[in-house]
Amino acid sequence: MHELAVTRDILNIALKHAALSEAQKIITISLRIGELHDIIEEWIQRYFDYTSRNTVAEGAKIKITRLPVVVKCEDCHASYPINIREIESSVCPNCGKDRTHIISGRELIIEEAEFGTGEDLKIMILSVPEGDDKILKYPLMFTVSDLDH
């Protein structure tokens, strides 16, 4: 159930940055979550959908990238990923010693957020040294653009 508290924090951070950017909508929020967090991805999205109602974040999608647990050997300094669900020992595959410490896998990072600012114009900038007949020569380009000159 700790997903609810985590989700509220994510929402508050995203809303703060959306306000600073004068965003009208939050489209996506990308997270990087270490495997040591037992967060269930489905519940993050569900709680986000619930807590973001009537805000600029309503309807935003959460994208999650899982980060592996990586340990570092204190003897030979080799770093290597481990599968925490299958690990039986923390013996270094490089030197065979068992003195390791975790260097990755605890992360909970908001990597990026995509905001809608309401300025959804399709613009094409041409720098071809031609005359004013570009619109006639390239009609498709100017029919899909919001600007024609």
Steps between C-alpha positions, in 0.01 A plus 500: 500500500805730512445557126234759593746716696765465230244590233388810690861616520550441126181693423598794724844527339353481150233762580765734641710477184195528276404824676853637460486415129148643464391164360136444426533121514736230620515232232750245633725452800799268462634329810811293567444259786760265645413131537542522878179707516208264524274750325232347280490694174129444437412661834715805431292573188171423676578725796629769266177490302305538826711772665545708185129553437410862426866603459715566194638149555167327447540238227881500511674168441772368727793334325725289720848371429627245751865525601691186596668443831873545451757409764869581525765271638701665777804287418542521122262794441308316226138608455233260380120470492322244714153355483362554849231236446751225421806597703632238740829671585680821425826340387684713245518321165835672434701414812279263701488717814172580674561858615263708289280805537204626300572792268174503301146373532352733763419786260163670472553779249268718298704495183287731289152634448337601175286812526243642263527877480204550269725611217440213262602658170654306214777719368745438221791733449655507155834645417503415131617802294200507268239760415154549642369204301576242776133461587424413138796263468438321832123518563479196730757645736297815544161332528608301804672795664315753713700785351526572129760781485 
